[in-house]
Amino acid sequence: MKVFFTNYHISVNRGLVEDLHAIGMEVICPTRDFAKGRIDFFAPNDEHADIAELIGYEEYQRLPPHIMLIPCTQLVEDFLKLWESRDRQDVLVLLTANSDHIPAWRMVPTDFLLSHDLTYHRMWDGPFKMLYFSRPRILRPAKTGEELRRSYEERKVKLYINNLEGERHEGLKPEYDAAIEMRKLWFDRTGWQMPIYGYGNKDGWPSMLDTQNHLVDSMFTFVSKRRETWGQLINESMQLGTPCMFLRPLLNSTFTQYLINPDTAIVGDTVEELVDQALSMSWEHYESLVNEAYFQSQMFCNEDVRRQKLKWLFDKATEAV
């Protein structure tokens, strides 16, 4: 069965396409020319050319009925227009991500839900759904023993949230305030000034590889983002050997019940509590935390289990085509 899909998140795209390919789906993706004037939120799909077919708009219109996977809130309206252009003959599957987009998700008339977001997963009353614990794309080796020891001794902490600074941070005020407080308290205690990375921020927007190098270089990744569901950066960090710190008031959706807990992360009610916990941690306790975070993330992202679940859902969608 063919599945129409386009890129939506840099660290997850390839893994999802590989998962679909592994369970026997024929993935089809729009070309750049296809996307012009039709898909506003578009990233080229050339990376998938070895296991997916890239097609133009006319060829797309000639396809027999198939599955359309809507993988991102920003794609909902454009994908629904494409669906309408083919007289609604294709079966829709919705993948939920950030947890503050429920109105957009409710626009999608589907019986099939693929969930990063636990909140909507439990709210949705359709017939077929599954939690999708996708594996991030890791571009470099995890920390060596030497790198682990150095990250503990150098006590660096880093933060990654797009558009946290400048004119566009109004909707992220609690996150911004937490970041500024963490930067100040951590500097006062260690002399290290926490960078705030991400698109639109003063410290810059590192490439995916550079981001993963930054993760390996850190003692902790500070997470202050209410919208986070099955966060790929969080799993990247844990799988590279760097545990995360979370403010409990900003912990949301999937991570309130899966993966993030005091065994795998530092969790606190205030920034000061996080700093105290992190800097009072012995080398042995830190090493144990890193180990538990690494293996629990690997466990949740287990490839065989994930693909068995995915096959079940897409078999159901195939039956509906």
Residue pairs with C-beta under 8 A, 6 or more apart in sequence:
1 24
1 25
1 26
1 66
1 67
1 314
1 317
1 318
1 321
2 25
2 26
2 27
2 28
2 63
2 64
2 66
2 67
3 20
3 25
3 26
3 27
3 28
3 66
3 67
3 68
3 69
3 93
3 314
4 28
4 29
4 30
4 60
4 63
4 66
4 67
4 68
4 69
4 90
5 16
5 17
5 20
5 27
5 28
5 29
5 52
5 69
5 71
6 29
6 30
6 35
6 39
6 42
6 43
6 45
6 71
6 75
7 13
7 29
7 42
7 43
7 44
7 45
7 47
8 41
8 43
8 71
8 72
8 74
8 75
8 95
8 97
9 71
9 72
9 97
9 232
10 43
10 137
10 208
11 136
11 137
11 208
11 232
11 233
11 236
12 134
12 136
12 137
12 232
13 43
13 47
13 48
13 137
14 47
14 48
14 137
15 134
15 135
15 136
15 137
16 71
16 134
17 27
17 48
17 51
17 52
18 51
19 134
19 306
19 307
19 310
20 27
20 69
20 310
20 314
21 27
21 51
21 52
22 307
23 307
23 310
23 311
23 314
24 311
25 67
25 314
26 53
27 48
27 51
27 52
27 53
28 52
28 53
28 54
28 55
28 60
28 63
28 66
29 45
29 48
29 52
29 53
29 54
29 55
30 38
30 39
30 42
30 45
30 54
30 55
30 56
30 57
30 60
31 45
31 54
31 55
31 56
32 42
32 44
33 56
33 57
34 55
34 56
34 57
34 60
35 42
38 57
38 78
38 81
38 82
39 75
39 78
39 79
40 74
40 78
41 72
41 74
41 75
41 78
45 52
45 54
46 54
48 54
55 63
60 82
61 85
61 86
63 86
65 89
65 90
65 91
65 321
66 90
66 91
66 321
67 90
67 91
67 92
67 93
67 314
67 317
67 318
67 321
68 79
68 82
68 83
68 90
68 91
68 92
68 93
69 93
69 95
69 114
70 76
70 79
70 80
70 92
70 93
70 94
70 95
70 108
71 95
71 97
72 95
72 97
73 97
73 98
73 101
73 104
73 105
76 104
76 105
76 107
76 108
77 104
77 107
80 107
80 108
83 90
83 92
90 321
91 110
91 112
91 317
91 320
91 321
92 108
92 109
92 110
92 112
93 110
93 112
93 113
93 114
93 313
93 314
93 317
94 105
94 108
94 110
94 112
94 113
94 114
95 114
95 115
95 116
95 132
96 105
96 113
96 114
96 115
96 116
96 117
96 120
96 121
96 229
97 116
97 117
97 229
97 230
98 117
98 227
98 228
98 229
99 117
99 119
99 120
99 226
99 227
99 228
99 229
99 252
99 253
100 226
100 227
102 119
102 120
102 123
105 120
110 126
111 126
111 127
111 128
111 320
112 126
112 128
112 129
112 313
112 316
112 317
112 320
113 120
113 121
113 124
113 126
113 128
113 129
113 130
114 129
114 130
114 132
114 310
114 313
115 121
115 129
115 130
115 131
115 132
116 131
116 132
116 134
116 229
116 230
116 254
117 229
117 230
117 253
117 254
118 131
118 229
118 253
118 254
118 256
118 257
118 258
119 229
119 252
119 253
119 254
121 129
121 131
128 313
128 316
128 317
129 313
130 309
130 310
130 312
130 313
131 254
131 258
131 309
132 230
132 306
132 309
132 310
133 230
133 258
133 300
133 301
133 306
134 230
134 232
134 301
134 306
135 235
135 301
135 303
135 306
136 232
136 233
136 235
136 236
136 239
136 301
137 208
138 212
138 236
138 239
138 240
139 208
139 209
139 212
140 209
140 212
140 213
140 216
140 240
142 216
142 239
142 240
142 241
142 294
143 151
143 216
143 240
143 241
143 242
143 290
147 216
147 217
147 241
148 241
148 287
148 290
149 283
151 216
151 217
151 218
151 219
151 241
151 242
152 219
152 283
152 286
152 287
154 192
154 217
154 219
155 190
155 192
155 219
155 279
156 192
156 194
156 217
156 218
156 219
157 182
157 186
157 192
157 194
157 218
157 219
157 220
157 221
157 222
157 245
157 278
158 194
158 195
158 197
158 214
158 215
158 217
158 218
158 221
158 222
159 179
159 182
159 194
159 195
159 196
159 197
159 221
159 222
159 223
159 224
160 197
160 198
160 211
160 221
160 233
161 172
161 175
161 179
161 196
161 198
161 201
161 224
161 225
162 198
162 199
162 200
162 201
162 205
163 169
163 172
163 198
163 199
163 200
163 201
164 172
164 175
164 176
164 179
164 196
164 198
164 200
164 201
165 176
165 196
165 200
165 201
165 202
166 200
166 201
168 200
169 175
169 176
172 225
174 224
174 226
174 249
174 250
175 224
175 225
175 226
175 250
178 224
178 247
178 250
178 271
179 194
179 196
179 222
179 224
181 271
182 194
182 222
182 224
182 271
182 274
182 275
183 193
183 194
183 196
185 271
185 272
185 275
186 192
186 193
186 194
186 275
187 193
187 194
189 275
189 279
190 279
194 222
195 203
195 214
196 202
196 203
197 203
197 204
197 205
197 206
197 211
197 214
198 205
199 205
206 214
211 233
211 236
212 236
212 240
215 221
215 236
215 237
215 240
215 242
216 240
216 241
216 242
218 237
218 242
219 242
219 278
219 286
220 242
220 243
220 244
220 245
220 266
220 278
221 233
221 234
221 237
221 242
221 243
221 244
221 245
222 244
222 245
222 274
223 231
223 234
223 244
223 245
223 246
223 247
223 250
224 246
224 247
224 250
225 231
225 250
226 250
226 252
227 252
228 234
228 252
228 253
228 255
229 252
229 253
229 254
229 255
230 254
230 255
231 255
234 244
234 255
234 259
234 260
235 297
235 300
235 301
237 243
237 244
238 244
238 264
238 293
238 294
238 296
238 297
239 294
239 297
239 298
239 301
241 290
241 294
242 290
243 264
243 265
243 266
243 289
243 290
243 293
244 260
244 265
244 266
244 293
245 265
245 266
245 267
245 268
245 274
245 277
245 278
246 255
246 260
246 265
246 266
246 267
246 268
246 274
247 268
247 269
247 270
247 271
247 274
248 267
248 268
248 269
249 269
251 260
251 267
258 300
259 296
259 297
259 300
260 267
261 267
263 289
263 292
263 296
264 289
264 292
264 293
264 296
264 297
265 289
265 293
266 274
266 277
266 278
266 289
268 274
268 277
281 289
